[in-house]
Amino acid sequence: MSLLQQLVSDQIAAMKAKDAQKLSVLRMVNAAVKTVQIDSDHELSDSEVQDIIRRQVKQLTDAAADFATAKRDDLVEQNKAEIALLSAYLPAQLSEADVTVRAQQIIDGLRAAGEINVGLAMAAVMKELKGQADGNMVRAVVTKLVS
C-alpha cells in the first residue's frame, strides 16, 4: 500500500472512529497532497508525499514556536499532537551523533578535494542526508565541524 493510500485509509478510519483531531490533520495533509498532485499532473511517489508531510510538520513546528512566544500553551500542545501524528508517516530521523559521523565523513572528503566553506559543506551534507535529519541540526553540526 502506498503512503497516499495509507493516508486516505487512515482518514476514513478516523471518520468512522469520530476522531476529530486526527481527521482534521489527515484532511489537511490530503488536501496538500491533492493540490501538488493536480499542479504536477502526475501520481505522486511516496518520497514526494513524504516531502509534503515534512513541509506540514515544519509549518506546525514554526507555528508552535509562535504560539509558545504568545504563551498559548493550549495551541502549543495541539500542534505537538499534530506533529506527532504526522511524524508517524515519516521515516525515523537520524540522531545528532549519527549526523555528526556522516557529516564528518563528507567534510573530510571535501577537504581532500580542496578548500571548503560552510555553504559548500552544508550543500553536500544536506544532499546526502535529505529527509533523514532536521536541517537546523545539520546546520549546527556542519558549522561546528567546519570551524
MODELLER restraints for C-alpha pairs under 7 A, 6 or more apart:
rsr = mdl.restraints
at = mdl.atoms
rsr.add(forms.Gaussian(group=physical.xy_distance, feature=features.Distance(at['CA:2:A'], at['CA:46:A']), mean=6.52, stdev=0.5))
rsr.add(forms.Gaussian(group=physical.xy_distance, feature=features.Distance(at['CA:3:A'], at['CA:46:A']), mean=5.56, stdev=0.5))
rsr.add(forms.Gaussian(group=physical.xy_distance, feature=features.Distance(at['CA:4:A'], at['CA:49:A']), mean=6.92, stdev=0.5))
rsr.add(forms.Gaussian(group=physical.xy_distance, feature=features.Distance(at['CA:7:A'], at['CA:26:A']), mean=6.80, stdev=0.5))
rsr.add(forms.Gaussian(group=physical.xy_distance, feature=features.Distance(at['CA:11:A'], at['CA:23:A']), mean=5.73, stdev=0.5))
rsr.add(forms.Gaussian(group=physical.xy_distance, feature=features.Distance(at['CA:11:A'], at['CA:26:A']), mean=5.76, stdev=0.5))
rsr.add(forms.Gaussian(group=physical.xy_distance, feature=features.Distance(at['CA:14:A'], at['CA:22:A']), mean=6.32, stdev=0.5))
rsr.add(forms.Gaussian(group=physical.xy_distance, feature=features.Distance(at['CA:14:A'], at['CA:23:A']), mean=5.34, stdev=0.5))
rsr.add(forms.Gaussian(group=physical.xy_distance, feature=features.Distance(at['CA:15:A'], at['CA:23:A']), mean=6.31, stdev=0.5))
rsr.add(forms.Gaussian(group=physical.xy_distance, feature=features.Distance(at['CA:25:A'], at['CA:82:A']), mean=6.55, stdev=0.5))
rsr.add(forms.Gaussian(group=physical.xy_distance, feature=features.Distance(at['CA:29:A'], at['CA:53:A']), mean=6.72, stdev=0.5))
rsr.add(forms.Gaussian(group=physical.xy_distance, feature=features.Distance(at['CA:33:A'], at['CA:49:A']), mean=6.62, stdev=0.5))
rsr.add(forms.Gaussian(group=physical.xy_distance, feature=features.Distance(at['CA:33:A'], at['CA:52:A']), mean=6.72, stdev=0.5))
rsr.add(forms.Gaussian(group=physical.xy_distance, feature=features.Distance(at['CA:37:A'], at['CA:43:A']), mean=6.36, stdev=0.5))
rsr.add(forms.Gaussian(group=physical.xy_distance, feature=features.Distance(at['CA:37:A'], at['CA:44:A']), mean=6.30, stdev=0.5))
rsr.add(forms.Gaussian(group=physical.xy_distance, feature=features.Distance(at['CA:50:A'], at['CA:90:A']), mean=6.21, stdev=0.5))
rsr.add(forms.Gaussian(group=physical.xy_distance, feature=features.Distance(at['CA:53:A'], at['CA:86:A']), mean=6.80, stdev=0.5))
rsr.add(forms.Gaussian(group=physical.xy_distance, feature=features.Distance(at['CA:57:A'], at['CA:83:A']), mean=5.66, stdev=0.5))
rsr.add(forms.Gaussian(group=physical.xy_distance, feature=features.Distance(at['CA:57:A'], at['CA:86:A']), mean=6.87, stdev=0.5))
rsr.add(forms.Gaussian(group=physical.xy_distance, feature=features.Distance(at['CA:60:A'], at['CA:79:A']), mean=6.01, stdev=0.5))
rsr.add(forms.Gaussian(group=physical.xy_distance, feature=features.Distance(at['CA:60:A'], at['CA:83:A']), mean=6.69, stdev=0.5))
rsr.add(forms.Gaussian(group=physical.xy_distance, feature=features.Distance(at['CA:64:A'], at['CA:76:A']), mean=4.95, stdev=0.5))
rsr.add(forms.Gaussian(group=physical.xy_distance, feature=features.Distance(at['CA:64:A'], at['CA:79:A']), mean=5.94, stdev=0.5))
rsr.add(forms.Gaussian(group=physical.xy_distance, feature=features.Distance(at['CA:67:A'], at['CA:75:A']), mean=6.40, stdev=0.5))
rsr.add(forms.Gaussian(group=physical.xy_distance, feature=features.Distance(at['CA:67:A'], at['CA:76:A']), mean=5.84, stdev=0.5))
rsr.add(forms.Gaussian(group=physical.xy_distance, feature=features.Distance(at['CA:68:A'], at['CA:76:A']), mean=6.21, stdev=0.5))
rsr.add(forms.Gaussian(group=physical.xy_distance, feature=features.Distance(at['CA:93:A'], at['CA:132:A']), mean=4.99, stdev=0.5))
rsr.add(forms.Gaussian(group=physical.xy_distance, feature=features.Distance(at['CA:93:A'], at['CA:133:A']), mean=5.19, stdev=0.5))
rsr.add(forms.Gaussian(group=physical.xy_distance, feature=features.Distance(at['CA:94:A'], at['CA:132:A']), mean=5.80, stdev=0.5))
rsr.add(forms.Gaussian(group=physical.xy_distance, feature=features.Distance(at['CA:94:A'], at['CA:133:A']), mean=5.38, stdev=0.5))
rsr.add(forms.Gaussian(group=physical.xy_distance, feature=features.Distance(at['CA:99:A'], at['CA:138:A']), mean=6.87, stdev=0.5))
rsr.add(forms.Gaussian(group=physical.xy_distance, feature=features.Distance(at['CA:100:A'], at['CA:141:A']), mean=6.11, stdev=0.5))
rsr.add(forms.Gaussian(group=physical.xy_distance, feature=features.Distance(at['CA:103:A'], at['CA:125:A']), mean=5.88, stdev=0.5))
rsr.add(forms.Gaussian(group=physical.xy_distance, feature=features.Distance(at['CA:103:A'], at['CA:142:A']), mean=6.70, stdev=0.5))
rsr.add(forms.Gaussian(group=physical.xy_distance, feature=features.Distance(at['CA:104:A'], at['CA:145:A']), mean=6.99, stdev=0.5))
rsr.add(forms.Gaussian(group=physical.xy_distance, feature=features.Distance(at['CA:106:A'], at['CA:125:A']), mean=6.54, stdev=0.5))
rsr.add(forms.Gaussian(group=physical.xy_distance, feature=features.Distance(at['CA:107:A'], at['CA:121:A']), mean=6.21, stdev=0.5))
rsr.add(forms.Gaussian(group=physical.xy_distance, feature=features.Distance(at['CA:110:A'], at['CA:116:A']), mean=6.57, stdev=0.5))
rsr.add(forms.Gaussian(group=physical.xy_distance, feature=features.Distance(at['CA:118:A'], at['CA:142:A']), mean=6.90, stdev=0.5))
rsr.add(forms.Gaussian(group=physical.xy_distance, feature=features.Distance(at['CA:118:A'], at['CA:143:A']), mean=6.14, stdev=0.5))
rsr.add(forms.Gaussian(group=physical.xy_distance, feature=features.Distance(at['CA:118:A'], at['CA:146:A']), mean=6.28, stdev=0.5))
rsr.add(forms.Gaussian(group=physical.xy_distance, feature=features.Distance(at['CA:121:A'], at['CA:142:A']), mean=6.89, stdev=0.5))
rsr.add(forms.Gaussian(group=physical.xy_distance, feature=features.Distance(at['CA:122:A'], at['CA:139:A']), mean=6.67, stdev=0.5))
rsr.add(forms.Gaussian(group=physical.xy_distance, feature=features.Distance(at['CA:122:A'], at['CA:142:A']), mean=6.43, stdev=0.5))
